[in-house]
Amino acid sequence: MEPVLLYDTTLRDGTQGENVNFSAEEKIKIARKLDDMGIHYIEGGWPGSNPRDRRFFELARDIRFKNARLAAFGSTRRPGIRPEEDSNLKELVRSDTPVVTIFGKTWDLHVRIMNNTPAENLAMIEESVAYLKGKDREVIYDAEHFFDGYKDNPDYALETLWAAHRGGADMLVLCDTNGGTLPFELTAVFREVREAFSRENIRFGIHTHDDSGMAVANTVEAVHLGAAMVQGTINGYGERCGNADLTAVIPILKLKMDRDCIRDEDLKKLRRVSRFVSETANIVPLNSRPFVGRSAFAHKGGIHVSAVMKEPRAYEHIDPVRVGNDRHVLVSDLAGKSNVEFKARELGVELGGNGCNSRQIVTAIKEMEQEGYQFDAAEGSFRILLEKLTEQYEPTFDLEAFRVTIEKDKDLPCTAHATVKVSVEGREEITAAEGSGPVSALDNALRKALHSFYPDLDEMHLVDFKVRVIDGRAGTAAKVRVLIETRDPDHIWSTIGVSEDIIEASWQALADSFQYKLAKDRGNGFRSKDCRMEVHQAV
């Protein structure tokens, strides 16, 4: 069976997504990661549309990709001029890529909106493809809005494909640009197109958007019907609701459909690449993303965890290791002793040493979660709790006292001041610091107090801070839950605090975060699998 070609358009179509922006240098780094993972085609951008993409292709000239063929993207020539006179086509040639992808109008509605004629539009497609083929390029033709165009006027939509074929296109890609096509509609259209070209040696690709939540399903169905190429983006980034998510499409093709598209060892890089792209885009990774999300193989119910410990496939559709992910067991008020035992082994905490067994720990956790704690979202604090319940906790510092004051002048923003007194192995340290808020001031003061004892704290940074009111009926006296996410060069971890006082809750979470970091650095029999975060070196 013919291999399925993977065509990534994260660097072009993905950047059309809201809040997704990459510099030319960042796009180079992502391209290297995609190439290393074994992607066959990388669409670098539209050089005729902006200086950033032109800069990317200038930088890419000095890079030798080992797996991928780089593609420049653009449109057909403008009406009424020859291809060699069109500035967009000249920029595509100047980009000096082995592959050029151009799109053309398939829907006669768009032809009319652009004040063009059907005949001229067909000439634009054929002549543009022929011109680029004459420049010794592999040409991929994207039939924009194909499915909508086919529904309105199937004869003309097919004529546009014939025009690209006459021009010499190497691949005809059918695009669901509006993302409104349903799988059964795609099936009917794709079959009719294949039948219309049954006497020609033509390869078809698929490009779908997710406006109806069907992008991955439509892509998979197209491959089932004979598509030789799939286009999509990492994490599904893209215009409006996004594109087909390659982090779902690739493992489905490889593991579910047994289609040759990527090597086993490269598939294991999928989660790392997903995280790298989201970190580069400065977008929080979606925990619920299939295959690569943190929750993709998470188990919360005690019965589920007990079964997974005996036979993983009872509750997991694939082995998470195959896509570079991990099994993730959550501990909450729904947990059983299996959850606790699994997590204790994972975190390197021995149970039962002081007579406190897993069942008693479950009872304590459920009581604390009734008070507002949420340990499935704060595994750093959970490890500390396990150590305390089993009398293995060895604090790296002790709080003696802290004071926080807020100063507000009439026309100036608030300034927070914090004083912290801590002791480390009998030595006391008192420091003060300012911050943009009370938690920032506490963080700064605690760092200063501990720095002489633990200089490596400079590599630790807070990355997220969330406050939730647990029960709003008490008004300003309600309990609040504070969740803090912290990272260093190798790990990311979460901690929690709960109190009627937001400063006290913040301190609990902040102190746990520092205790976790320092205990990890000290060793302490500590291994942190679930709190791990891949950190990628700049390329």
C-alpha positions in Angstrom: 0.0 0.0 0.0 1.3 3.5 -0.9 2.7 5.5 2.0 0.8 8.5 3.2 2.7 11.7 2.8 2.6 14.1 5.7 2.4 17.8 4.8 2.8 20.3 7.6 1.5 23.8 7.3 2.0 25.0 10.9 4.3 27.7 9.7 1.8 29.2 7.3 -1.8 28.1 7.8 -1.1 27.6 11.6 0.0 31.2 12.0 -3.3 32.4 10.8 -4.8 31.2 14.1 -5.6 33.8 16.7 -2.7 34.6 19.0 -0.3 32.4 17.0 2.8 34.3 15.8 6.3 33.1 15.0 9.4 35.1 14.1 11.4 33.8 11.1 14.0 32.4 13.6 11.3 30.6 15.5 9.9 29.1 12.3 13.4 27.8 11.5 13.5 26.1 14.9 10.1 24.5 14.4 11.0 23.4 10.9 14.0 21.6 12.3 11.9 19.8 14.8 9.4 18.7 12.1 12.2 17.5 9.9 13.7 15.5 12.8 10.3 13.9 13.4 10.1 12.7 9.8 7.5 15.0 8.3 7.7 14.7 4.5 6.8 18.3 3.5 7.1 21.5 5.5 5.2 24.6 4.2 7.3 27.5 5.3 5.1 30.4 4.4 3.9 32.8 1.7 7.0 34.8 0.6 4.9 37.0 -1.6 2.8 38.3 1.3 5.2 39.5 4.0 8.8 40.2 4.9 8.9 37.7 7.7 8.3 34.8 5.4 10.8 36.0 2.9 13.3 36.2 5.7 12.4 32.6 6.7 13.2 31.3 3.2 16.5 33.2 3.2 17.5 31.5 6.4 16.3 28.1 5.2 18.7 28.2 2.2 21.6 27.4 4.6 19.8 24.4 6.1 20.0 20.9 4.8 16.8 19.0 5.8 17.3 15.3 6.2 13.7 14.1 5.8 11.5 17.0 4.7 11.1 18.9 1.4 10.5 22.6 2.0 7.5 24.2 0.2 6.8 27.8 -0.5 3.1 28.8 -0.7 1.3 31.3 -3.0 -1.6 31.9 -5.3 -2.1 31.6 -9.1 -1.2 34.5 -11.3 -3.4 37.6 -11.3 -6.0 38.0 -14.0 -4.9 39.5 -17.3 -1.1 39.1 -17.0 1.4 36.4 -17.9 2.8 34.2 -15.2 6.4 35.5 -15.7 5.1 39.0 -14.9 3.3 38.1 -11.7 5.2 39.3 -8.6 3.8 36.5 -6.4 5.0 33.7 -8.7 8.3 35.4 -9.1 8.7 35.4 -5.3 7.9 31.7 -5.2 10.6 31.0 -7.7 13.0 33.3 -5.8 12.4 31.3 -2.6 14.4 28.5 -4.2 12.5 25.7 -2.6 12.2 22.2 -4.2 8.4 22.3 -3.8 5.9 25.1 -4.5 2.2 24.9 -3.4 -0.2 27.2 -5.1 -4.0 27.6 -4.6 -6.6 28.5 -7.1 -10.3 29.3 -7.1 -12.5 26.2 -7.4 -15.9 27.7 -6.4 -17.5 29.7 -9.2 -19.0 31.9 -6.5 -15.5 33.2 -5.6 -14.7 33.7 -9.3 -17.7 36.0 -9.6 -16.9 37.8 -6.4 -13.4 38.6 -7.8 -15.0 40.0 -10.9 -13.3 37.3 -13.0 -14.6 35.0 -15.6 -14.7 31.2 -15.4 -12.5 30.8 -18.5 -9.8 33.2 -17.2 -9.8 31.5 -13.9 -9.1 28.1 -15.6 -6.3 29.8 -17.6 -4.8 31.2 -14.4 -4.6 27.8 -12.8 -3.2 25.9 -15.8 -0.6 28.6 -16.8 0.6 29.2 -13.2 1.2 25.4 -12.6 2.9 25.1 -16.0 5.1 28.1 -15.3 6.3 26.7 -12.0 6.8 23.2 -13.5 9.0 24.9 -16.1 11.2 26.1 -13.2 11.9 22.5 -12.2 9.7 22.5 -9.1 7.5 19.9 -7.6 4.0 21.6 -7.7 1.2 20.8 -5.3 -2.1 22.4 -6.3 -4.5 23.3 -3.5 -8.1 23.4 -4.8 -9.4 26.1 -2.4 -13.0 25.6 -1.2 -13.3 22.5 -3.3 -16.1 20.8 -1.5 -18.3 23.9 -1.3 -17.6 24.6 -4.9 -18.4 21.0 -5.9 -21.7 21.1 -4.1 -22.7 24.3 -6.0 -21.3 23.5 -9.4 -19.6 20.0 -9.7 -18.8 20.4 -13.4 -16.8 23.6 -12.9 -15.1 22.4 -9.8 -13.8 19.4 -11.8 -12.7 21.7 -14.6 -10.4 23.5 -12.2 -8.8 20.2 -11.3 -8.4 19.3 -14.9 -6.7 22.7 -15.5 -4.2 22.0 -12.8 -3.6 18.5 -14.2 -3.0 19.9 -17.7 -0.5 22.3 -16.2 1.4 19.4 -14.8 0.6 19.5 -11.0 2.2 16.6 -9.1 -0.6 16.5 -6.4 -4.2 17.7 -6.4 -5.3 18.6 -2.9 -9.0 18.9 -2.2 -9.6 21.6 0.4 -12.5 22.0 2.8 -11.5 25.6 3.4 -14.7 26.6 5.3 -14.6 23.5 7.4 -18.3 22.8 6.9 -18.2 19.4 5.1 -19.3 16.3 7.0 -17.7 12.9 6.6 -20.5 11.3 4.6 -20.5 14.3 2.3 -16.7 14.1 1.8 -17.0 10.4 1.1 -19.5 11.0 -1.7 -17.6 13.8 -3.3 -14.2 12.1 -3.0 -15.5 9.0 -4.7 -17.0 11.0 -7.6 -13.7 12.9 -8.1 -11.7 9.6 -8.1 -14.1 8.2 -10.6 -13.9 11.3 -12.9 -10.1 10.9 -13.0 -10.0 7.1 -13.0 -8.1 6.9 -16.3 -5.4 9.3 -15.2 -2.4 8.7 -13.0 -3.3 11.4 -10.5 -2.6 11.5 -6.8 -4.9 13.4 -4.5 -4.4 15.0 -1.1 -6.7 16.4 1.6 -6.7 19.7 3.5 -9.5 20.2 6.1 -10.5 22.8 8.6 -12.2 22.2 11.9 -15.2 24.6 11.9 -17.6 21.6 12.3 -15.2 19.6 14.5 -14.7 17.2 11.7 -11.2 18.0 10.4 -9.5 14.9 11.7 -12.4 12.6 10.8 -12.5 14.0 7.3 -8.8 13.7 6.9 -8.9 10.1 8.0 -11.8 9.3 5.8 -10.0 10.8 2.8 -7.0 8.5 3.4 -9.4 5.6 3.7 -10.7 6.5 0.2 -7.3 6.8 -1.3 -5.7 10.2 -0.5 -2.0 10.0 -0.8 -1.2 13.2 1.2 -2.6 14.8 4.4 -2.2 18.4 5.2 -2.5 19.7 8.7 -0.8 21.6 11.6 0.7 20.6 14.9 -1.9 21.0 17.6 -4.5 21.9 15.0 -3.5 25.6 15.0 -5.0 27.6 12.2 -7.6 30.2 11.1 -10.9 30.3 13.0 -11.3 26.9 14.6 -8.1 25.5 13.2 -6.8 22.9 10.8 -6.7 19.1 11.0 -4.5 18.3 14.0 -1.5 16.3 12.9 -0.8 15.1 16.5 -4.1 13.1 16.1 -4.0 12.3 12.4 -0.5 10.8 12.5 -1.0 8.2 15.3 -4.4 7.3 13.8 -2.9 6.6 10.5 0.1 4.7 12.0 -1.5 2.9 14.9 -5.1 2.5 14.0 -5.0 2.2 10.2 -1.6 0.6 9.9 -0.6 3.0 7.2 3.1 3.7 6.5 3.6 7.4 7.3 6.2 7.7 10.0 8.8 5.5 11.7 8.1 4.1 15.1 11.0 5.9 16.7 9.9 9.2 15.2 6.3 8.7 16.4 7.7 8.8 20.0 8.8 12.4 19.3 5.2 13.5 18.7 4.4 14.8 22.2 7.7 16.6 22.5 7.1 18.3 19.1 3.6 19.2 20.2 4.9 20.8 23.4 7.7 22.6 21.6 5.3 24.2 19.2 2.9 25.3 21.9 5.8 26.7 24.0 7.2 28.6 21.0 3.7 30.0 20.3 3.4 30.9 24.0 0.1 29.0 24.1 -0.8 26.8 27.1 -0.8 23.1 25.9 -4.3 21.6 25.8 -4.4 18.9 28.5 -7.3 17.1 26.8 -5.7 16.9 23.3 -5.9 13.3 22.1 -2.7 11.2 22.1 -0.3 14.0 23.3 -2.3 15.9 26.0 -1.4 15.6 29.7 -4.8 14.1 30.3 -4.9 11.7 27.3 -3.9 8.8 29.4 -5.0 10.1 32.8 -6.9 7.8 35.2 -8.9 9.2 38.1 -11.4 6.5 39.2 -10.0 3.9 41.6 -11.6 1.0 39.7 -9.9 2.2 36.5 -6.5 2.6 38.1 -6.8 -0.9 39.7 -7.5 -2.4 36.3 -4.8 -0.4 34.5 -2.2 -1.7 37.0 -3.2 -5.2 36.0 -3.9 -4.8 32.3 -3.3 -1.4 30.7 -5.3 -2.1 27.6 -8.4 -2.5 29.7 -8.7 1.3 29.9 -6.1 2.6 27.3 -6.7 2.4 23.5 -2.9 2.5 22.8 0.3 2.3 24.8 1.1 6.0 25.6 4.8 5.4 25.2 4.3 4.9 21.4 3.5 8.6 21.0 6.0 9.8 23.6 3.4 10.3 26.4 3.0 8.8 29.9 0.3 7.2 31.9 -1.0 9.7 34.4 -2.8 8.7 37.6 -4.8 11.4 39.4 -5.4 11.5 43.1 -8.7 13.1 44.2 -11.8 12.4 46.2 -12.7 9.8 43.5 -9.5 7.9 44.1 -9.0 4.5 45.6 -6.0 3.0 47.3 -4.8 1.8 43.9 -4.4 5.4 42.9 -2.4 6.2 46.0 -0.2 3.2 45.7 0.5 3.9 42.0 1.4 7.5 42.7 3.5 6.7 45.7 5.6 4.3 43.6 5.8 6.9 40.8 7.0 9.6 43.2 9.3 7.4 45.2 7.4 7.6 48.5 7.3 4.4 50.6 3.9 3.7 52.3 3.2 1.9 55.5 6.4 2.7 57.3 4.6 4.4 60.2 1.5 2.3 60.1 -0.3 4.8 57.8 -1.5 2.6 54.9 -3.0 3.6 51.5 -6.6 3.3 52.7 -5.9 5.8 55.5 -4.2 8.1 53.1 -7.3 8.0 50.8 -9.5 8.9 53.7 -7.3 11.9 54.6 -7.2 13.0 50.9 -11.0 12.9 50.7 -11.4 14.9 53.8 -9.0 17.6 52.5 -10.7 17.7 49.1 -13.9 18.3 51.0 -12.2 21.4 52.4 -11.3 22.6 48.9 -8.0 21.0 48.0 -7.6 19.5 44.5 -4.6 17.2 44.4 -5.2 15.9 40.8 -4.1 19.4 39.8 -1.2 19.8 42.3 1.1 16.8 42.4 3.9 18.8 44.0 1.7 19.4 47.0 0.5 15.8 46.9 4.0 14.4 47.2 4.6 16.6 50.2 1.3 15.5 51.7 2.3 11.8 51.3 5.6 12.5 53.0 3.8 14.2 55.9 1.2 11.5 56.4 4.0 8.8 56.4 6.3 10.9 58.6 9.0 11.1 55.9 8.8 14.8 55.4 12.0 16.7 55.8 11.5 20.4 55.2 14.3 22.3 53.5 13.3 25.4 55.4 10.9 26.5 58.1 8.8 29.6 58.1 9.2 31.7 61.3 7.0 34.6 60.2 6.1 36.8 57.3 4.4 40.2 56.9 2.9 41.7 53.8 1.8 45.4 53.3 0.2 47.1 50.4 0.9 50.8 49.7 -1.4 52.8 47.4 -0.8 56.4 46.5 -3.5 58.4 44.8 -2.3 58.4 41.3 0.2 55.5 41.4 -0.3 51.8 41.1 -0.2 49.7 44.3 3.2 48.5 45.6 3.5 45.4 47.8 6.2 44.9 50.4 6.9 41.6 52.1 9.2 40.7 55.0 10.0 37.0 55.5 11.8 35.2 58.3 12.9 31.6 57.7 15.2 29.2 59.3 17.4 26.6 57.6 19.1 24.0 59.8 18.9 26.3 62.8 20.2 29.4 61.0 17.7 32.3 60.6 17.4 34.7 57.7 15.3 37.8 57.5 14.8 39.6 54.2 12.4 42.1 52.7 11.4 42.7 49.0 8.9 44.5 46.8 6.6 43.2 44.2 3.9 44.1 41.8 1.5 42.4 44.1 1.5 40.6 47.5 2.3 37.2 46.1 5.1 38.6 43.9 6.5 40.4 47.0 6.4 37.2 49.0 8.0 35.2 46.2 10.8 37.8 45.9 11.4 38.0 49.7 11.5 34.2 50.1 14.0 33.9 47.2 16.3 36.4 48.8 16.0 34.7 52.2 16.9 31.3 50.8 19.4 32.3 48.2 22.5 32.1 50.4 21.5 28.5 51.3 20.2 27.4 47.9 21.8 29.5 45.1 20.2 27.3 42.4 16.8 28.9 43.1 17.6 31.4 40.3 16.6 28.8 37.7 13.2 28.4 39.2 10.3 30.5 37.8 6.6 30.8 38.4 4.7 30.2 35.1 1.1 30.3 36.2 -1.0 31.5 39.1 -4.7 30.8 39.5 -7.2 31.8 42.1 -10.6 30.1 42.5 -13.4 31.0 44.9 -14.5 27.6 46.3 -18.0 28.7 47.5 -19.1 32.2 46.6 -22.0 32.3 49.0 -19.8 33.6 51.8 -18.9 36.6 49.8 -15.5 38.1 50.6 -15.1 35.7 53.4 -15.3 32.7 51.1 -12.5 30.1 50.9 -10.2 30.4 48.0 -8.0 27.9 46.2 -4.7 29.0 44.8 -2.8 26.9 42.3 0.7 27.7 41.3 2.7 26.2 38.4 6.5 26.5 38.5 9.3 25.3 36.3 13.0 24.9 36.2 15.1 23.8 33.2 14.1 20.2 33.6 10.7 20.0 35.2 7.3 21.6 35.7 5.2 21.1 38.9 2.0 22.4 40.5 1.2 23.2 44.1 -1.9 24.2 46.0 -3.1 26.3 49.0 -6.6 26.7 50.5 -7.7 29.3 53.0 -10.3 32.0 53.7 -7.3 34.4 53.4 -6.0 34.7 49.8 -2.5 35.6 51.1 -2.4 32.6 53.4 -3.5 30.3 50.5 -0.9 31.8 48.2 1.8 31.3 50.8 0.9 27.6 51.2 1.1 27.0 47.5 4.3 29.1 47.2 6.0 27.4 50.1 5.1 24.0 48.7 6.6 25.0 45.4 9.9 25.9 46.9 9.9 22.8 49.2 9.3 20.6 46.2 12.1 22.2 44.1 14.6 22.0 46.9 13.7 18.4 47.8 14.0 17.4 44.2 17.5 19.0 43.9 18.5 17.3 47.1 17.7 13.9 45.7 15.7 12.5 48.6 14.8 9.3 46.7 12.8 11.5 44.5 11.8 10.7 40.9 9.3 12.9 39.1 7.8 11.2 36.1 4.4 12.9 35.8 5.8 16.3 36.7 8.3 16.1 33.9 8.3 18.6 31.1 10.5 18.3 28.0 12.8 21.2 27.6 14.2 21.7 24.1 17.5 23.3 23.3 17.4 26.1 20.8 18.5 24.8 17.4 
